[in-house]
């Protein structure tokens, strides 16, 4: 198992050294570490260059988006597996060792991922998901695991067979939100996913925090999921889970707009969105808007 690490980088000078140190201090070292700088203007590249030949640096002359950055890394990778890490997150020392142990147990699988923790600037809090196995094991329904829980997979907690990534078309260029979920969803429909509950990844909420009172729009990835649900080869049990996940995703958009004070936007979505079903969450939202 040769693991190439791919790190997309755009203006993360404050965090990239931490991410790189976490990859280079693994108890099971990666085959290679690739950083794809996506047109950074804050000196991030100079920090990467300081790691010398331990890191392969690819530069985009301009900002092309995180999907293109990851795709450039995939195309350049020599490993038969790729582990992704966002520049503002980091791994605990046993992440790759945990992935390799999973691979030994489930050598035919294409997607391996671990548990992760949120860091809010003060403390670490484990991500919670009751739909995932409590011990190392296969995930039967990825889409169900996305419902009413923290996302099962982040773009820093997963290692994927390189060939499988290319078969699903890699990351969708131009999709600015949820682009990683598109890839995980496609893989879930045609590959075996296995999970280790070991909390081996830290997702830095503080680094990615953004505050806005603007209207919240639906994430583009849900339209890709809708397409998956319509594919004749998608297992029926996945179709049921996808439809419920689409509903919950729309309701999350409604909730965020309500929290931001955008009542009219919330009401418009609530009245007319094609993915909604009638359940207690939709009824409660309507009552709040009366």
Secondary structure, DSSP 8 states (H G I E B T S, - for coil): --EEEEEEESS-TTTHHHHHHHHHT-SS--SEEEEEEES--SSHHHHHHTTGGGSEEEEESS---HHHHHHHHHHH--SSEEEE--TT-EE-TTHHHHHHHHHHH-TT-SEEEEEEEEE-SS-EEE---TTS-SSSEE-S-HHHHTTTSS-S--TTSEEEEHHHHHHTTSS-TT--SSHHHHHHHHHHTTS-EEEEEEEEEEEEHHHH-----S-----THHHHHHHHHH-TTS-HHHHHHHHHHHHHHHHHHHHHHHHTT-HHHHHHHHHH-TT---SHHHHHHHHHH-
